[in-house]
Amino acid sequence: MSNLNEWQIAVARVYGGGDYAHHKTLEETQEVGDGLYTFIQRELSAEEDCENAGRALLRLDTAIADL
């Protein structure tokens, strides 16, 4: 079970008006049925080398370009 990092927690707090603020693990983010939310949370995961603010912003910029 993979705990959310600070960037994922920030997304959970604001996405959907805070509907997912209670999420604590990456596994929980995969179960909600919201593909965009799940995609963003995966992009910001430690498994994607998201370890600092610069990397988080780069991952989000890349995700936006992909969309």
PyMOL Python script that loads the backbone (N, CA, C, O; Angstrom):
from pymol import cmd

cmd.read_pdbstr("""\
ATOM      1  N   MET A   1       0.853  -1.179   0.000  1.00  0.00           N
ATOM      2  CA  MET A   1       0.000   0.000   0.000  1.00  0.00           C
ATOM      3  C   MET A   1       0.894   1.236   0.000  1.00  0.00           C
ATOM      4  O   MET A   1       1.808   1.348   0.816  1.00  0.00           O
ATOM      5  N   SER A   2       0.632   2.139  -0.896  1.00  0.00           N
ATOM      6  CA  SER A   2       1.473   3.310  -1.090  1.00  0.00           C
ATOM      7  C   SER A   2       0.773   4.566  -0.567  1.00  0.00           C
ATOM      8  O   SER A   2      -0.265   4.970  -1.090  1.00  0.00           O
ATOM      9  N   ASN A   3       1.349   5.177   0.469  1.00  0.00           N
ATOM     10  CA  ASN A   3       0.781   6.408   1.003  1.00  0.00           C
ATOM     11  C   ASN A   3       0.954   7.548   0.014  1.00  0.00           C
ATOM     12  O   ASN A   3       1.932   7.585  -0.733  1.00  0.00           O
ATOM     13  N   LEU A   4       0.014   8.473   0.006  1.00  0.00           N
ATOM     14  CA  LEU A   4       0.100   9.627  -0.872  1.00  0.00           C
ATOM     15  C   LEU A   4       1.225  10.548  -0.422  1.00  0.00           C
ATOM     16  O   LEU A   4       1.473  10.714   0.772  1.00  0.00           O
ATOM     17  N   ASN A   5       1.903  11.147  -1.407  1.00  0.00           N
ATOM     18  CA  ASN A   5       2.920  12.142  -1.084  1.00  0.00           C
ATOM     19  C   ASN A   5       2.247  13.510  -0.955  1.00  0.00           C
ATOM     20  O   ASN A   5       1.037  13.625  -1.153  1.00  0.00           O
ATOM     21  N   GLU A   6       3.007  14.525  -0.632  1.00  0.00           N
ATOM     22  CA  GLU A   6       2.409  15.838  -0.370  1.00  0.00           C
ATOM     23  C   GLU A   6       1.709  16.421  -1.592  1.00  0.00           C
ATOM     24  O   GLU A   6       0.736  17.160  -1.443  1.00  0.00           O
ATOM     25  N   TRP A   7       2.178  16.108  -2.791  1.00  0.00           N
ATOM     26  CA  TRP A   7       1.562  16.634  -4.010  1.00  0.00           C
ATOM     27  C   TRP A   7       0.223  15.956  -4.268  1.00  0.00           C
ATOM     28  O   TRP A   7      -0.739  16.603  -4.681  1.00  0.00           O
ATOM     29  N   GLN A   8       0.169  14.672  -4.026  1.00  0.00           N
ATOM     30  CA  GLN A   8      -1.084  13.935  -4.193  1.00  0.00           C
ATOM     31  C   GLN A   8      -2.109  14.357  -3.138  1.00  0.00           C
ATOM     32  O   GLN A   8      -3.301  14.453  -3.430  1.00  0.00           O
ATOM     33  N   ILE A   9      -1.650  14.603  -1.935  1.00  0.00           N
ATOM     34  CA  ILE A   9      -2.551  15.067  -0.875  1.00  0.00           C
ATOM     35  C   ILE A   9      -3.156  16.410  -1.247  1.00  0.00           C
ATOM     36  O   ILE A   9      -4.344  16.646  -1.024  1.00  0.00           O
ATOM     37  N   ALA A  10      -2.333  17.295  -1.817  1.00  0.00           N
ATOM     38  CA  ALA A  10      -2.829  18.614  -2.239  1.00  0.00           C
ATOM     39  C   ALA A  10      -3.914  18.456  -3.304  1.00  0.00           C
ATOM     40  O   ALA A  10      -4.930  19.149  -3.261  1.00  0.00           O
ATOM     41  N   VAL A  11      -3.705  17.549  -4.257  1.00  0.00           N
ATOM     42  CA  VAL A  11      -4.715  17.304  -5.290  1.00  0.00           C
ATOM     43  C   VAL A  11      -5.989  16.756  -4.660  1.00  0.00           C
ATOM     44  O   VAL A  11      -7.086  17.210  -4.984  1.00  0.00           O
ATOM     45  N   ALA A  12      -5.852  15.789  -3.768  1.00  0.00           N
ATOM     46  CA  ALA A  12      -7.024  15.192  -3.121  1.00  0.00           C
ATOM     47  C   ALA A  12      -7.836  16.244  -2.365  1.00  0.00           C
ATOM     48  O   ALA A  12      -9.063  16.159  -2.312  1.00  0.00           O
ATOM     49  N   ARG A  13      -7.169  17.217  -1.791  1.00  0.00           N
ATOM     50  CA  ARG A  13      -7.860  18.259  -1.022  1.00  0.00           C
ATOM     51  C   ARG A  13      -8.692  19.193  -1.885  1.00  0.00           C
ATOM     52  O   ARG A  13      -9.724  19.693  -1.436  1.00  0.00           O
ATOM     53  N   VAL A  14      -8.253  19.438  -3.133  1.00  0.00           N
ATOM     54  CA  VAL A  14      -8.939  20.432  -3.957  1.00  0.00           C
ATOM     55  C   VAL A  14      -9.762  19.847  -5.088  1.00  0.00           C
ATOM     56  O   VAL A  14     -10.732  20.467  -5.525  1.00  0.00           O
ATOM     57  N   TYR A  15      -9.400  18.669  -5.571  1.00  0.00           N
ATOM     58  CA  TYR A  15     -10.089  18.085  -6.717  1.00  0.00           C
ATOM     59  C   TYR A  15     -11.542  17.772  -6.356  1.00  0.00           C
ATOM     60  O   TYR A  15     -11.830  17.218  -5.295  1.00  0.00           O
ATOM     61  N   GLY A  16     -12.433  18.133  -7.250  1.00  0.00           N
ATOM     62  CA  GLY A  16     -13.860  17.859  -7.029  1.00  0.00           C
ATOM     63  C   GLY A  16     -14.404  18.551  -5.798  1.00  0.00           C
ATOM     64  O   GLY A  16     -15.294  18.028  -5.129  1.00  0.00           O
ATOM     65  N   GLY A  17     -13.869  19.733  -5.494  1.00  0.00           N
ATOM     66  CA  GLY A  17     -14.340  20.467  -4.322  1.00  0.00           C
ATOM     67  C   GLY A  17     -13.980  19.794  -3.008  1.00  0.00           C
ATOM     68  O   GLY A  17     -14.634  20.016  -1.989  1.00  0.00           O
ATOM     69  N   GLY A  18     -12.937  18.972  -3.035  1.00  0.00           N
ATOM     70  CA  GLY A  18     -12.495  18.295  -1.821  1.00  0.00           C
ATOM     71  C   GLY A  18     -13.159  16.961  -1.553  1.00  0.00           C
ATOM     72  O   GLY A  18     -13.026  16.396  -0.468  1.00  0.00           O
ATOM     73  N   ASP A  19     -13.882  16.454  -2.556  1.00  0.00           N
ATOM     74  CA  ASP A  19     -14.589  15.177  -2.385  1.00  0.00           C
ATOM     75  C   ASP A  19     -13.662  14.020  -2.025  1.00  0.00           C
ATOM     76  O   ASP A  19     -14.097  13.035  -1.428  1.00  0.00           O
ATOM     77  N   TYR A  20     -12.386  14.136  -2.386  1.00  0.00           N
ATOM     78  CA  TYR A  20     -11.448  13.033  -2.165  1.00  0.00           C
ATOM     79  C   TYR A  20     -10.410  13.351  -1.081  1.00  0.00           C
ATOM     80  O   TYR A  20      -9.397  12.661  -0.970  1.00  0.00           O
ATOM     81  N   ALA A  21     -10.657  14.369  -0.303  1.00  0.00           N
ATOM     82  CA  ALA A  21      -9.697  14.798   0.712  1.00  0.00           C
ATOM     83  C   ALA A  21      -9.397  13.713   1.745  1.00  0.00           C
ATOM     84  O   ALA A  21      -8.363  13.764   2.412  1.00  0.00           O
ATOM     85  N   HIS A  22     -10.267  12.758   1.878  1.00  0.00           N
ATOM     86  CA  HIS A  22     -10.079  11.684   2.857  1.00  0.00           C
ATOM     87  C   HIS A  22      -9.109  10.605   2.376  1.00  0.00           C
ATOM     88  O   HIS A  22      -8.719   9.738   3.159  1.00  0.00           O
ATOM     89  N   HIS A  23      -8.717  10.643   1.114  1.00  0.00           N
ATOM     90  CA  HIS A  23      -7.820   9.607   0.584  1.00  0.00           C
ATOM     91  C   HIS A  23      -6.446   9.686   1.235  1.00  0.00           C
ATOM     92  O   HIS A  23      -5.886  10.767   1.414  1.00  0.00           O
ATOM     93  N   LYS A  24      -5.925   8.538   1.579  1.00  0.00           N
ATOM     94  CA  LYS A  24      -4.606   8.441   2.222  1.00  0.00           C
ATOM     95  C   LYS A  24      -3.629   7.588   1.419  1.00  0.00           C
ATOM     96  O   LYS A  24      -2.419   7.701   1.610  1.00  0.00           O
ATOM     97  N   THR A  25      -4.134   6.728   0.514  1.00  0.00           N
ATOM     98  CA  THR A  25      -3.265   5.836  -0.243  1.00  0.00           C
ATOM     99  C   THR A  25      -3.563   5.937  -1.743  1.00  0.00           C
ATOM    100  O   THR A  25      -4.655   6.330  -2.153  1.00  0.00           O
ATOM    101  N   LEU A  26      -2.575   5.578  -2.536  1.00  0.00           N
ATOM    102  CA  LEU A  26      -2.746   5.572  -3.985  1.00  0.00           C
ATOM    103  C   LEU A  26      -3.831   4.586  -4.388  1.00  0.00           C
ATOM    104  O   LEU A  26      -4.576   4.831  -5.337  1.00  0.00           O
ATOM    105  N   GLU A  27      -3.923   3.482  -3.675  1.00  0.00           N
ATOM    106  CA  GLU A  27      -4.945   2.487  -3.973  1.00  0.00           C
ATOM    107  C   GLU A  27      -6.351   3.073  -3.851  1.00  0.00           C
ATOM    108  O   GLU A  27      -7.225   2.764  -4.661  1.00  0.00           O
ATOM    109  N   GLU A  28      -6.568   3.905  -2.854  1.00  0.00           N
ATOM    110  CA  GLU A  28      -7.881   4.547  -2.693  1.00  0.00           C
ATOM    111  C   GLU A  28      -8.210   5.437  -3.889  1.00  0.00           C
ATOM    112  O   GLU A  28      -9.368   5.523  -4.299  1.00  0.00           O
ATOM    113  N   THR A  29      -7.209   6.092  -4.444  1.00  0.00           N
ATOM    114  CA  THR A  29      -7.466   7.000  -5.569  1.00  0.00           C
ATOM    115  C   THR A  29      -7.842   6.238  -6.828  1.00  0.00           C
ATOM    116  O   THR A  29      -8.450   6.808  -7.734  1.00  0.00           O
ATOM    117  N   GLN A  30      -7.497   4.973  -6.901  1.00  0.00           N
ATOM    118  CA  GLN A  30      -7.776   4.158  -8.080  1.00  0.00           C
ATOM    119  C   GLN A  30      -9.196   3.602  -8.073  1.00  0.00           C
ATOM    120  O   GLN A  30      -9.660   3.092  -9.093  1.00  0.00           O
ATOM    121  N   GLU A  31      -9.885   3.690  -6.956  1.00  0.00           N
ATOM    122  CA  GLU A  31     -11.189   3.041  -6.781  1.00  0.00           C
ATOM    123  C   GLU A  31     -12.390   3.965  -6.973  1.00  0.00           C
ATOM    124  O   GLU A  31     -13.529   3.524  -6.818  1.00  0.00           O
ATOM    125  N   VAL A  32     -12.161   5.238  -7.308  1.00  0.00           N
ATOM    126  CA  VAL A  32     -13.266   6.194  -7.307  1.00  0.00           C
ATOM    127  C   VAL A  32     -14.047   6.270  -8.617  1.00  0.00           C
ATOM    128  O   VAL A  32     -15.150   6.815  -8.647  1.00  0.00           O
ATOM    129  N   GLY A  33     -13.487   5.732  -9.692  1.00  0.00           N
ATOM    130  CA  GLY A  33     -14.188   5.778 -10.964  1.00  0.00           C
ATOM    131  C   GLY A  33     -14.075   7.107 -11.688  1.00  0.00           C
ATOM    132  O   GLY A  33     -14.853   7.374 -12.604  1.00  0.00           O
ATOM    133  N   ASP A  34     -13.129   7.941 -11.301  1.00  0.00           N
ATOM    134  CA  ASP A  34     -12.884   9.219 -11.963  1.00  0.00           C
ATOM    135  C   ASP A  34     -11.524   9.125 -12.642  1.00  0.00           C
ATOM    136  O   ASP A  34     -10.486   9.253 -11.992  1.00  0.00           O
ATOM    137  N   GLY A  35     -11.537   8.901 -13.943  1.00  0.00           N
ATOM    138  CA  GLY A  35     -10.311   8.661 -14.689  1.00  0.00           C
ATOM    139  C   GLY A  35      -9.311   9.798 -14.639  1.00  0.00           C
ATOM    140  O   GLY A  35      -8.106   9.556 -14.563  1.00  0.00           O
ATOM    141  N   LEU A  36      -9.782  11.026 -14.679  1.00  0.00           N
ATOM    142  CA  LEU A  36      -8.869  12.167 -14.641  1.00  0.00           C
ATOM    143  C   LEU A  36      -8.182  12.264 -13.288  1.00  0.00           C
ATOM    144  O   LEU A  36      -6.971  12.472 -13.213  1.00  0.00           O
ATOM    145  N   TYR A  37      -8.943  12.115 -12.236  1.00  0.00           N
ATOM    146  CA  TYR A  37      -8.369  12.141 -10.883  1.00  0.00           C
ATOM    147  C   TYR A  37      -7.330  11.031 -10.717  1.00  0.00           C
ATOM    148  O   TYR A  37      -6.236  11.264 -10.204  1.00  0.00           O
ATOM    149  N   THR A  38      -7.682   9.836 -11.152  1.00  0.00           N
ATOM    150  CA  THR A  38      -6.777   8.699 -11.071  1.00  0.00           C
ATOM    151  C   THR A  38      -5.502   8.965 -11.864  1.00  0.00           C
ATOM    152  O   THR A  38      -4.402   8.683 -11.389  1.00  0.00           O
ATOM    153  N   PHE A  39      -5.648   9.505 -13.067  1.00  0.00           N
ATOM    154  CA  PHE A  39      -4.504   9.826 -13.918  1.00  0.00           C
ATOM    155  C   PHE A  39      -3.570  10.823 -13.234  1.00  0.00           C
ATOM    156  O   PHE A  39      -2.357  10.616 -13.194  1.00  0.00           O
ATOM    157  N   ILE A  40      -4.136  11.897 -12.701  1.00  0.00           N
ATOM    158  CA  ILE A  40      -3.320  12.916 -12.030  1.00  0.00           C
ATOM    159  C   ILE A  40      -2.601  12.308 -10.827  1.00  0.00           C
ATOM    160  O   ILE A  40      -1.416  12.568 -10.618  1.00  0.00           O
ATOM    161  N   GLN A  41      -3.294  11.517 -10.052  1.00  0.00           N
ATOM    162  CA  GLN A  41      -2.678  10.919  -8.865  1.00  0.00           C
ATOM    163  C   GLN A  41      -1.546   9.965  -9.250  1.00  0.00           C
ATOM    164  O   GLN A  41      -0.523   9.911  -8.567  1.00  0.00           O
ATOM    165  N   ARG A  42      -1.718   9.227 -10.318  1.00  0.00           N
ATOM    166  CA  ARG A  42      -0.623   8.341 -10.779  1.00  0.00           C
ATOM    167  C   ARG A  42       0.565   9.155 -11.258  1.00  0.00           C
ATOM    168  O   ARG A  42       1.710   8.815 -10.960  1.00  0.00           O
ATOM    169  N   GLU A  43       0.306  10.225 -11.996  1.00  0.00           N
ATOM    170  CA  GLU A  43       1.388  11.078 -12.503  1.00  0.00           C
ATOM    171  C   GLU A  43       2.217  11.690 -11.376  1.00  0.00           C
ATOM    172  O   GLU A  43       3.417  11.914 -11.531  1.00  0.00           O
ATOM    173  N   LEU A  44       1.578  11.956 -10.255  1.00  0.00           N
ATOM    174  CA  LEU A  44       2.265  12.592  -9.124  1.00  0.00           C
ATOM    175  C   LEU A  44       2.816  11.589  -8.119  1.00  0.00           C
ATOM    176  O   LEU A  44       3.282  11.983  -7.050  1.00  0.00           O
ATOM    177  N   SER A  45       2.771  10.319  -8.438  1.00  0.00           N
ATOM    178  CA  SER A  45       3.204   9.294  -7.485  1.00  0.00           C
ATOM    179  C   SER A  45       4.719   9.175  -7.401  1.00  0.00           C
ATOM    180  O   SER A  45       5.438   9.574  -8.318  1.00  0.00           O
ATOM    181  N   ALA A  46       5.185   8.631  -6.309  1.00  0.00           N
ATOM    182  CA  ALA A  46       6.612   8.377  -6.118  1.00  0.00           C
ATOM    183  C   ALA A  46       7.125   7.420  -7.183  1.00  0.00           C
ATOM    184  O   ALA A  46       8.286   7.510  -7.582  1.00  0.00           O
ATOM    185  N   GLU A  47       6.286   6.511  -7.647  1.00  0.00           N
ATOM    186  CA  GLU A  47       6.668   5.572  -8.692  1.00  0.00           C
ATOM    187  C   GLU A  47       7.013   6.283  -9.999  1.00  0.00           C
ATOM    188  O   GLU A  47       7.712   5.729 -10.847  1.00  0.00           O
ATOM    189  N   GLU A  48       6.524   7.504 -10.156  1.00  0.00           N
ATOM    190  CA  GLU A  48       6.825   8.332 -11.323  1.00  0.00           C
ATOM    191  C   GLU A  48       7.924   9.350 -10.994  1.00  0.00           C
ATOM    192  O   GLU A  48       8.097  10.339 -11.705  1.00  0.00           O
ATOM    193  N   ASP A  49       8.658   9.097  -9.917  1.00  0.00           N
ATOM    194  CA  ASP A  49       9.778   9.958  -9.490  1.00  0.00           C
ATOM    195  C   ASP A  49       9.353  11.379  -9.149  1.00  0.00           C
ATOM    196  O   ASP A  49      10.092  12.330  -9.404  1.00  0.00           O
ATOM    197  N   CYS A  50       8.189  11.521  -8.584  1.00  0.00           N
ATOM    198  CA  CYS A  50       7.696  12.836  -8.188  1.00  0.00           C
ATOM    199  C   CYS A  50       8.109  13.082  -6.734  1.00  0.00           C
ATOM    200  O   CYS A  50       7.373  12.756  -5.802  1.00  0.00           O
ATOM    201  N   GLU A  51       9.303  13.664  -6.560  1.00  0.00           N
ATOM    202  CA  GLU A  51       9.840  13.819  -5.207  1.00  0.00           C
ATOM    203  C   GLU A  51       9.990  15.266  -4.751  1.00  0.00           C
ATOM    204  O   GLU A  51      10.369  15.505  -3.605  1.00  0.00           O
ATOM    205  N   ASN A  52       9.699  16.248  -5.629  1.00  0.00           N
ATOM    206  CA  ASN A  52       9.803  17.649  -5.220  1.00  0.00           C
ATOM    207  C   ASN A  52       8.855  18.510  -6.050  1.00  0.00           C
ATOM    208  O   ASN A  52       8.240  18.029  -7.003  1.00  0.00           O
ATOM    209  N   ALA A  53       8.742  19.782  -5.683  1.00  0.00           N
ATOM    210  CA  ALA A  53       7.794  20.676  -6.345  1.00  0.00           C
ATOM    211  C   ALA A  53       8.099  20.831  -7.830  1.00  0.00           C
ATOM    212  O   ALA A  53       7.183  20.843  -8.652  1.00  0.00           O
ATOM    213  N   GLY A  54       9.363  20.948  -8.176  1.00  0.00           N
ATOM    214  CA  GLY A  54       9.740  21.094  -9.579  1.00  0.00           C
ATOM    215  C   GLY A  54       9.315  19.900 -10.414  1.00  0.00           C
ATOM    216  O   GLY A  54       8.794  20.048 -11.519  1.00  0.00           O
ATOM    217  N   ARG A  55       9.542  18.730  -9.875  1.00  0.00           N
ATOM    218  CA  ARG A  55       9.164  17.495 -10.575  1.00  0.00           C
ATOM    219  C   ARG A  55       7.643  17.378 -10.670  1.00  0.00           C
ATOM    220  O   ARG A  55       7.119  16.947 -11.698  1.00  0.00           O
ATOM    221  N   ALA A  56       6.932  17.758  -9.610  1.00  0.00           N
ATOM    222  CA  ALA A  56       5.472  17.714  -9.626  1.00  0.00           C
ATOM    223  C   ALA A  56       4.921  18.634 -10.712  1.00  0.00           C
ATOM    224  O   ALA A  56       4.021  18.244 -11.456  1.00  0.00           O
ATOM    225  N   LEU A  57       5.455  19.847 -10.807  1.00  0.00           N
ATOM    226  CA  LEU A  57       4.994  20.778 -11.836  1.00  0.00           C
ATOM    227  C   LEU A  57       5.320  20.274 -13.237  1.00  0.00           C
ATOM    228  O   LEU A  57       4.513  20.419 -14.156  1.00  0.00           O
ATOM    229  N   LEU A  58       6.489  19.686 -13.399  1.00  0.00           N
ATOM    230  CA  LEU A  58       6.854  19.116 -14.700  1.00  0.00           C
ATOM    231  C   LEU A  58       5.898  17.997 -15.081  1.00  0.00           C
ATOM    232  O   LEU A  58       5.460  17.919 -16.229  1.00  0.00           O
ATOM    233  N   ARG A  59       5.568  17.124 -14.123  1.00  0.00           N
ATOM    234  CA  ARG A  59       4.646  16.020 -14.388  1.00  0.00           C
ATOM    235  C   ARG A  59       3.262  16.566 -14.779  1.00  0.00           C
ATOM    236  O   ARG A  59       2.628  16.044 -15.695  1.00  0.00           O
ATOM    237  N   LEU A  60       2.797  17.613 -14.085  1.00  0.00           N
ATOM    238  CA  LEU A  60       1.489  18.195 -14.423  1.00  0.00           C
ATOM    239  C   LEU A  60       1.523  18.868 -15.775  1.00  0.00           C
ATOM    240  O   LEU A  60       0.574  18.738 -16.548  1.00  0.00           O
ATOM    241  N   ASP A  61       2.606  19.594 -16.089  1.00  0.00           N
ATOM    242  CA  ASP A  61       2.730  20.217 -17.406  1.00  0.00           C
ATOM    243  C   ASP A  61       2.698  19.172 -18.510  1.00  0.00           C
ATOM    244  O   ASP A  61       2.057  19.376 -19.541  1.00  0.00           O
ATOM    245  N   THR A  62       3.380  18.064 -18.303  1.00  0.00           N
ATOM    246  CA  THR A  62       3.395  16.973 -19.275  1.00  0.00           C
ATOM    247  C   THR A  62       2.006  16.371 -19.423  1.00  0.00           C
ATOM    248  O   THR A  62       1.569  16.069 -20.534  1.00  0.00           O
ATOM    249  N   ALA A  63       1.315  16.196 -18.301  1.00  0.00           N
ATOM    250  CA  ALA A  63      -0.042  15.643 -18.338  1.00  0.00           C
ATOM    251  C   ALA A  63      -0.984  16.558 -19.111  1.00  0.00           C
ATOM    252  O   ALA A  63      -1.808  16.089 -19.896  1.00  0.00           O
ATOM    253  N   ILE A  64      -0.860  17.865 -18.886  1.00  0.00           N
ATOM    254  CA  ILE A  64      -1.702  18.821 -19.600  1.00  0.00           C
ATOM    255  C   ILE A  64      -1.426  18.747 -21.096  1.00  0.00           C
ATOM    256  O   ILE A  64      -2.353  18.754 -21.905  1.00  0.00           O
ATOM    257  N   ALA A  65      -0.158  18.675 -21.459  1.00  0.00           N
ATOM    258  CA  ALA A  65       0.204  18.567 -22.872  1.00  0.00           C
ATOM    259  C   ALA A  65      -0.353  17.283 -23.481  1.00  0.00           C
ATOM    260  O   ALA A  65      -0.807  17.283 -24.625  1.00  0.00           O
ATOM    261  N   ASP A  66      -0.321  16.191 -22.722  1.00  0.00           N
ATOM    262  CA  ASP A  66      -0.852  14.916 -23.199  1.00  0.00           C
ATOM    263  C   ASP A  66      -2.353  14.991 -23.421  1.00  0.00           C
ATOM    264  O   ASP A  66      -2.878  14.375 -24.349  1.00  0.00           O
ATOM    265  N   LEU A  67      -3.042  15.738 -22.579  1.00  0.00           N
ATOM    266  CA  LEU A  67      -4.486  15.862 -22.717  1.00  0.00           C
ATOM    267  C   LEU A  67      -4.827  16.716 -23.915  1.00  0.00           C
ATOM    268  O   LEU A  67      -6.004  16.939 -24.199  1.00  0.00           O
TER     269      LEU A  67
END
""", "prot")
cmd.dss("prot")
cmd.show_as("cartoon", "prot")
cmd.util.cbc("prot")
cmd.orient("prot")
